[in-house]
Amino acid sequence: MPDPSDGLAPGDPQRMAARIIESVDVEPAPLRMVLGSQALDSTLKVLRKRVTDFESRRALARSTDFPPGQ
């Protein structure tokens, strides 16, 4: 079993391949797949930071809308 402290992800390539093949029969088909616990944790961390950054710029985003009534 790979040791993450050696820089190797704990994901099993054979299991990942099986999940990819199985996804063909899923309706609706997944648009994206994150495979492996390490990849999922990293992806969620990045996405949470992006959401926080986007939310902090809410006023900026809204400032580019047409004024009400136009």
Chimera marker file (.cmm) of the C-alpha trace (Angstrom):
<marker_set name="trace">
<marker id="1" x="0.000" y="0.000" z="0.000" r="1" g="1" b="0" radius="0.5"/>
<marker id="2" x="1.432" y="3.437" z="-0.930" r="1" g="1" b="0" radius="0.5"/>
<marker id="3" x="2.594" y="5.636" z="1.907" r="1" g="1" b="0" radius="0.5"/>
<marker id="4" x="1.348" y="9.256" z="1.505" r="1" g="1" b="0" radius="0.5"/>
<marker id="5" x="4.390" y="10.458" z="3.473" r="1" g="1" b="0" radius="0.5"/>
<marker id="6" x="6.488" y="9.221" z="0.526" r="1" g="1" b="0" radius="0.5"/>
<marker id="7" x="4.505" y="11.494" z="-1.783" r="1" g="1" b="0" radius="0.5"/>
<marker id="8" x="2.396" y="8.640" z="-3.155" r="1" g="1" b="0" radius="0.5"/>
<marker id="9" x="-1.375" y="9.046" z="-3.209" r="1" g="1" b="0" radius="0.5"/>
<marker id="10" x="-3.379" y="6.361" z="-1.392" r="1" g="1" b="0" radius="0.5"/>
<marker id="11" x="-5.628" y="5.851" z="-4.434" r="1" g="1" b="0" radius="0.5"/>
<marker id="12" x="-5.768" y="2.423" z="-6.060" r="1" g="1" b="0" radius="0.5"/>
<marker id="13" x="-5.469" y="2.801" z="-9.863" r="1" g="1" b="0" radius="0.5"/>
<marker id="14" x="-7.452" y="-0.389" z="-10.509" r="1" g="1" b="0" radius="0.5"/>
<marker id="15" x="-10.353" y="0.802" z="-8.349" r="1" g="1" b="0" radius="0.5"/>
<marker id="16" x="-10.226" y="4.206" z="-10.008" r="1" g="1" b="0" radius="0.5"/>
<marker id="17" x="-10.377" y="2.629" z="-13.455" r="1" g="1" b="0" radius="0.5"/>
<marker id="18" x="-13.366" y="0.532" z="-12.356" r="1" g="1" b="0" radius="0.5"/>
<marker id="19" x="-15.226" y="3.640" z="-11.108" r="1" g="1" b="0" radius="0.5"/>
<marker id="20" x="-14.526" y="5.432" z="-14.406" r="1" g="1" b="0" radius="0.5"/>
<marker id="21" x="-15.888" y="2.494" z="-16.392" r="1" g="1" b="0" radius="0.5"/>
<marker id="22" x="-18.951" y="2.246" z="-14.111" r="1" g="1" b="0" radius="0.5"/>
<marker id="23" x="-19.663" y="5.950" z="-14.596" r="1" g="1" b="0" radius="0.5"/>
<marker id="24" x="-20.633" y="5.246" z="-18.215" r="1" g="1" b="0" radius="0.5"/>
<marker id="25" x="-23.884" y="3.692" z="-16.972" r="1" g="1" b="0" radius="0.5"/>
<marker id="26" x="-24.780" y="6.515" z="-14.562" r="1" g="1" b="0" radius="0.5"/>
<marker id="27" x="-27.681" y="8.784" z="-15.535" r="1" g="1" b="0" radius="0.5"/>
<marker id="28" x="-27.012" y="11.591" z="-15.683" r="1" g="1" b="0" radius="0.5"/>
<marker id="29" x="-23.347" y="10.933" z="-16.324" r="1" g="1" b="0" radius="0.5"/>
<marker id="30" x="-21.018" y="12.792" z="-13.963" r="1" g="1" b="0" radius="0.5"/>
<marker id="31" x="-19.541" y="15.881" z="-15.547" r="1" g="1" b="0" radius="0.5"/>
<marker id="32" x="-16.488" y="15.616" z="-13.304" r="1" g="1" b="0" radius="0.5"/>
<marker id="33" x="-15.090" y="12.932" z="-11.039" r="1" g="1" b="0" radius="0.5"/>
<marker id="34" x="-12.626" y="13.333" z="-8.204" r="1" g="1" b="0" radius="0.5"/>
<marker id="35" x="-11.086" y="9.975" z="-7.422" r="1" g="1" b="0" radius="0.5"/>
<marker id="36" x="-9.137" y="9.237" z="-4.268" r="1" g="1" b="0" radius="0.5"/>
<marker id="37" x="-9.518" y="10.638" z="-0.782" r="1" g="1" b="0" radius="0.5"/>
<marker id="38" x="-6.394" y="12.791" z="-1.061" r="1" g="1" b="0" radius="0.5"/>
<marker id="39" x="-7.608" y="14.322" z="-4.317" r="1" g="1" b="0" radius="0.5"/>
<marker id="40" x="-11.064" y="14.931" z="-2.843" r="1" g="1" b="0" radius="0.5"/>
<marker id="41" x="-9.673" y="16.650" z="0.260" r="1" g="1" b="0" radius="0.5"/>
<marker id="42" x="-7.422" y="18.884" z="-1.857" r="1" g="1" b="0" radius="0.5"/>
<marker id="43" x="-10.206" y="19.717" z="-4.308" r="1" g="1" b="0" radius="0.5"/>
<marker id="44" x="-12.666" y="20.620" z="-1.548" r="1" g="1" b="0" radius="0.5"/>
<marker id="45" x="-10.063" y="22.842" z="0.135" r="1" g="1" b="0" radius="0.5"/>
<marker id="46" x="-9.452" y="24.756" z="-3.109" r="1" g="1" b="0" radius="0.5"/>
<marker id="47" x="-13.162" y="25.071" z="-3.909" r="1" g="1" b="0" radius="0.5"/>
<marker id="48" x="-13.986" y="26.356" z="-0.407" r="1" g="1" b="0" radius="0.5"/>
<marker id="49" x="-11.308" y="29.040" z="-0.781" r="1" g="1" b="0" radius="0.5"/>
<marker id="50" x="-12.693" y="30.031" z="-4.196" r="1" g="1" b="0" radius="0.5"/>
<marker id="51" x="-16.238" y="30.312" z="-2.837" r="1" g="1" b="0" radius="0.5"/>
<marker id="52" x="-14.981" y="32.491" z="0.019" r="1" g="1" b="0" radius="0.5"/>
<marker id="53" x="-13.087" y="34.699" z="-2.458" r="1" g="1" b="0" radius="0.5"/>
<marker id="54" x="-16.137" y="35.005" z="-4.744" r="1" g="1" b="0" radius="0.5"/>
<marker id="55" x="-18.431" y="35.843" z="-1.826" r="1" g="1" b="0" radius="0.5"/>
<marker id="56" x="-16.054" y="38.572" z="-0.658" r="1" g="1" b="0" radius="0.5"/>
<marker id="57" x="-16.449" y="40.242" z="-4.071" r="1" g="1" b="0" radius="0.5"/>
<marker id="58" x="-20.236" y="40.154" z="-4.121" r="1" g="1" b="0" radius="0.5"/>
<marker id="59" x="-20.517" y="43.966" z="-4.158" r="1" g="1" b="0" radius="0.5"/>
<marker id="60" x="-18.082" y="44.209" z="-7.056" r="1" g="1" b="0" radius="0.5"/>
<marker id="61" x="-20.050" y="41.671" z="-9.094" r="1" g="1" b="0" radius="0.5"/>
<marker id="62" x="-23.355" y="43.422" z="-8.425" r="1" g="1" b="0" radius="0.5"/>
<marker id="63" x="-21.861" y="46.816" z="-9.287" r="1" g="1" b="0" radius="0.5"/>
<marker id="64" x="-21.727" y="45.782" z="-12.933" r="1" g="1" b="0" radius="0.5"/>
<marker id="65" x="-25.495" y="45.060" z="-13.261" r="1" g="1" b="0" radius="0.5"/>
<marker id="66" x="-27.848" y="47.419" z="-15.057" r="1" g="1" b="0" radius="0.5"/>
<marker id="67" x="-29.406" y="49.878" z="-12.623" r="1" g="1" b="0" radius="0.5"/>
<marker id="68" x="-32.914" y="48.858" z="-11.427" r="1" g="1" b="0" radius="0.5"/>
<marker id="69" x="-35.649" y="49.899" z="-13.863" r="1" g="1" b="0" radius="0.5"/>
<marker id="70" x="-33.454" y="49.862" z="-16.964" r="1" g="1" b="0" radius="0.5"/>
<link id1="1" id2="2" r="1" g="1" b="0" radius="0.2"/>
<link id1="2" id2="3" r="1" g="1" b="0" radius="0.2"/>
<link id1="3" id2="4" r="1" g="1" b="0" radius="0.2"/>
<link id1="4" id2="5" r="1" g="1" b="0" radius="0.2"/>
<link id1="5" id2="6" r="1" g="1" b="0" radius="0.2"/>
<link id1="6" id2="7" r="1" g="1" b="0" radius="0.2"/>
<link id1="7" id2="8" r="1" g="1" b="0" radius="0.2"/>
<link id1="8" id2="9" r="1" g="1" b="0" radius="0.2"/>
<link id1="9" id2="10" r="1" g="1" b="0" radius="0.2"/>
<link id1="10" id2="11" r="1" g="1" b="0" radius="0.2"/>
<link id1="11" id2="12" r="1" g="1" b="0" radius="0.2"/>
<link id1="12" id2="13" r="1" g="1" b="0" radius="0.2"/>
<link id1="13" id2="14" r="1" g="1" b="0" radius="0.2"/>
<link id1="14" id2="15" r="1" g="1" b="0" radius="0.2"/>
<link id1="15" id2="16" r="1" g="1" b="0" radius="0.2"/>
<link id1="16" id2="17" r="1" g="1" b="0" radius="0.2"/>
<link id1="17" id2="18" r="1" g="1" b="0" radius="0.2"/>
<link id1="18" id2="19" r="1" g="1" b="0" radius="0.2"/>
<link id1="19" id2="20" r="1" g="1" b="0" radius="0.2"/>
<link id1="20" id2="21" r="1" g="1" b="0" radius="0.2"/>
<link id1="21" id2="22" r="1" g="1" b="0" radius="0.2"/>
<link id1="22" id2="23" r="1" g="1" b="0" radius="0.2"/>
<link id1="23" id2="24" r="1" g="1" b="0" radius="0.2"/>
<link id1="24" id2="25" r="1" g="1" b="0" radius="0.2"/>
<link id1="25" id2="26" r="1" g="1" b="0" radius="0.2"/>
<link id1="26" id2="27" r="1" g="1" b="0" radius="0.2"/>
<link id1="27" id2="28" r="1" g="1" b="0" radius="0.2"/>
<link id1="28" id2="29" r="1" g="1" b="0" radius="0.2"/>
<link id1="29" id2="30" r="1" g="1" b="0" radius="0.2"/>
<link id1="30" id2="31" r="1" g="1" b="0" radius="0.2"/>
<link id1="31" id2="32" r="1" g="1" b="0" radius="0.2"/>
<link id1="32" id2="33" r="1" g="1" b="0" radius="0.2"/>
<link id1="33" id2="34" r="1" g="1" b="0" radius="0.2"/>
<link id1="34" id2="35" r="1" g="1" b="0" radius="0.2"/>
<link id1="35" id2="36" r="1" g="1" b="0" radius="0.2"/>
<link id1="36" id2="37" r="1" g="1" b="0" radius="0.2"/>
<link id1="37" id2="38" r="1" g="1" b="0" radius="0.2"/>
<link id1="38" id2="39" r="1" g="1" b="0" radius="0.2"/>
<link id1="39" id2="40" r="1" g="1" b="0" radius="0.2"/>
<link id1="40" id2="41" r="1" g="1" b="0" radius="0.2"/>
<link id1="41" id2="42" r="1" g="1" b="0" radius="0.2"/>
<link id1="42" id2="43" r="1" g="1" b="0" radius="0.2"/>
<link id1="43" id2="44" r="1" g="1" b="0" radius="0.2"/>
<link id1="44" id2="45" r="1" g="1" b="0" radius="0.2"/>
<link id1="45" id2="46" r="1" g="1" b="0" radius="0.2"/>
<link id1="46" id2="47" r="1" g="1" b="0" radius="0.2"/>
<link id1="47" id2="48" r="1" g="1" b="0" radius="0.2"/>
<link id1="48" id2="49" r="1" g="1" b="0" radius="0.2"/>
<link id1="49" id2="50" r="1" g="1" b="0" radius="0.2"/>
<link id1="50" id2="51" r="1" g="1" b="0" radius="0.2"/>
<link id1="51" id2="52" r="1" g="1" b="0" radius="0.2"/>
<link id1="52" id2="53" r="1" g="1" b="0" radius="0.2"/>
<link id1="53" id2="54" r="1" g="1" b="0" radius="0.2"/>
<link id1="54" id2="55" r="1" g="1" b="0" radius="0.2"/>
<link id1="55" id2="56" r="1" g="1" b="0" radius="0.2"/>
<link id1="56" id2="57" r="1" g="1" b="0" radius="0.2"/>
<link id1="57" id2="58" r="1" g="1" b="0" radius="0.2"/>
<link id1="58" id2="59" r="1" g="1" b="0" radius="0.2"/>
<link id1="59" id2="60" r="1" g="1" b="0" radius="0.2"/>
<link id1="60" id2="61" r="1" g="1" b="0" radius="0.2"/>
<link id1="61" id2="62" r="1" g="1" b="0" radius="0.2"/>
<link id1="62" id2="63" r="1" g="1" b="0" radius="0.2"/>
<link id1="63" id2="64" r="1" g="1" b="0" radius="0.2"/>
<link id1="64" id2="65" r="1" g="1" b="0" radius="0.2"/>
<link id1="65" id2="66" r="1" g="1" b="0" radius="0.2"/>
<link id1="66" id2="67" r="1" g="1" b="0" radius="0.2"/>
<link id1="67" id2="68" r="1" g="1" b="0" radius="0.2"/>
<link id1="68" id2="69" r="1" g="1" b="0" radius="0.2"/>
<link id1="69" id2="70" r="1" g="1" b="0" radius="0.2"/>
</marker_set>
